[in-house]
Amino acid sequence: MEKKSLAYSAFLLFGLIMVSIFLNRGAVQGLHDNAHVSLTSDASQYLLGQTVVFTGTLTIPAGEAASSISRVRLVNQAGPQVLDVDLPVQPTGGLVDISSLTSTTEDTLLVNVVFTGITTISGGTIPSTLPGSTLPGTGLAAFGEFTGATATSNIAYEIHWTPGVLLDPVPSLTLIPETDSYFTIPTLSPPTEAAGTKLPETELAFVVPTAGETAGTALPETATSSVITIPQITLSTNAPSAIPDLPDSTPGLSFTAAGDTTAYMGTGATTTYGFAIPTPSYATSSAADFPEATDAFAIPSPTVATSSATSFASGMSLGNGDRVFKVPDITGATSSDTTVKGMTVDTDGDYWLIIQTSGNDALIEVNSTSFAVTASSTMPSTSFDGIVSIGTKIYLLENQHRCWDDIETDSCDYNHRIYKIDSSSSLPTGSSDSDWAAATANPVTAIYHFDNTWESFAGLTAGGSGDIWGVDENGCTFYNIYATGSEKDSFWGPCTQARSIAYAGDLLYTAKSGNVTQYTTEGNEIQSISVGKGSIKSLTFSGTTMYFASNEDTYVYAAFVGDTVEGAAGSRVSKGIAYHYTTASSESALYMLVDGSPKDYILKVDPSDGSLITNFSSDGWAPAPSSDTEGIEFFNDALWVVANESSGCCDTSRKLYKINKSSGAVTNTYDISNQVGSDIGDITNDGTNLVLFAKSMNDVFIVSQTGGDNGKMWPGGNLNGAKGLAYHPVQKTFYGASGSSMNSFNENFDSIDTNLTLSLETGSTSTNSVGSVQGATFTDAAPYNDFWFVADGRVWHSYVSQSVTTKPLGMAWSSADAPGLGSAESLWVLVDASPFDKILRINTSDGSLNT
């Protein structure tokens, strides 16, 4: 194919378009006059900064010869704003921004290139460096070889150029010419003072009336039979046509018909002057007006389990009456002492013990009634230190290094293992390793390990959901695995040495010598109790009864680990209060935190009489998730509890617990210690987040419902910490309490009122007084004015009273056609009220409130 070269510098100018097309041999060929290139603009004059639109066309000759375009260039040479830019030679599929190619940064240049009947033979990308501009990485072709299919084949350009508004250099401007003086304003000469005696200055006393003359403009006299119709004046208006006209409202007059004297004051008007503003009803309460409070009732006492066994508590002393049985040997004899290394109680109440013998350790079952040995098996070593029964299965802990033997068949890594016996009725019959090897058909069906290969462990225990807990002998780490052997969780402990472990009531217990230490399931130590018996290497629970064997006398002892609510009736140690109203059942309930052991307790209480509502948990109360709780709140269909949990001598972590409102079970736990740097005093919510006030510092922490950090504020006022915090959603006001003093705050915790004092209502016959507030709440149902708080074991009730007047402060009208208002014409009246003004919607048909 013959190749032609169109060596364009295709200048597209306002007044002149010059295109030169050269063959590669130097002869002019093809495009040789202005008829082949055209350019037009959408106007002849433009305002500064207005977009200029160019349209241009290059006609490509038809034929087999290829036309080579080396450059298409758009140049503006007229005016103060120059433009010199290379344009792409390829279809763009719409306007593309090539502003970076211009020499200034203030303008905008968009281009759309369309090929009609054009075939591209080859092309090249616009270079990254062009005269006066750069174009890094556009991928647009700036030259190429093309053929035209017909005589009308062309490349069309649509260019939008928006020049900048800053001209450089600044244009020379023509100033308004100076004006000539037309005339001089004359100066008046003061009058000559009159001669003679002058009257003194006077003030107007009155105007002398004209007798028989009507004040103002008098109407002309008319015949008594004549009637004058006052014409209606039509005025132009700029009101939108969609807005309805206001009705006539002048008393006694109407412009609709001659002689009609009915004023428009609503069809319910009793006179031509309308009707009285109705008095709305509003909620009241028998409680005292805030900040005085009614002494409502004492915090109720939950019914807790009791036992004749000695309670697990400080100062306990176990005697012979707390013995359960003498530990037998493998034959059932009790004539000699038998050392116990592990113990558990199965679902039938029978005891399973690991005992030390003259040879290997032995596993025995002891009947819970006769205390006779009913089953036994000799174990494959002397290193067994833990046992737990889960359903019909038994799990045994061995602390011994094994390497490529019948039991550890594929590893040499472990110093411990857990044997799973699938059925307690089918124990291994021998003591050899092969008898205790794991296989589907064998008594031992699996071997498990904790996630610490070289550590030795201090026993096994069952968790609350069929899982298994263990602790290393140094007490540094608590391990939690599923009954299938897979890891569930682990927690750091305080490194208190242990020889056994047990679980009850969502708490962990370890024993060493004569001390039993109580922990949370996060590894935080609660207390350590000396039980009065030593050399303990076994510990287990059945319900609320703790069992352990003392190797001092080889007896199994029992102790009662029950629930204790601190304080006598009427003086319970209160720790928080929340309120919830259930619309479906019309149930009002107060949720209260009270101090207890081994954990605090949540009570659900009827606010009308202080009785327990038993549809919470099983009997109206449930253990709280911690013994260090500080506040409770009902929010988003759940209970939220905060706690300042201490561990060891000086470690404190702040926890947020989400709790099921019906069962009292913990559904989520959040450690918020990183964002909450101070001990918490109480908790409330602002409709979106949980809001926490520090106990002894003016710090407020905003926490999301997933425990996230949503900010911190520093309240004004004079509290220096608060143990009661409540939020009124209508007032948009927080109330904080410390002792009996209260401050109110806006939503930014700027102080509103620092002089509030909670006190017993005037005239009350109660002998109690408001002491130290420990928890506060508003009702979570409109109008949110009932204020409840707990102090010194009692529940107090106050009410933010309302008052509404009929004094109008503003008025509006809506037609019956107004959307969403029930096709009722209404007056809207703003009236004076306390603590906030009220808006009344009044029916114009009868003057009543539109409810």
Order of alpha helices (4+ residues) and beta strands (2+ residues): beta-beta-beta-beta-beta-beta-beta-beta-beta-beta-beta-beta-beta-beta-beta-beta-beta-beta-beta-beta-beta-beta-beta-beta-beta-beta-beta-beta-beta-beta-beta-beta-beta-beta-beta-beta-beta-beta-beta-beta-beta-beta-beta-beta-beta-beta-beta-beta-beta-beta-beta-beta-beta-beta-beta-beta-beta-beta-beta-beta-beta-beta
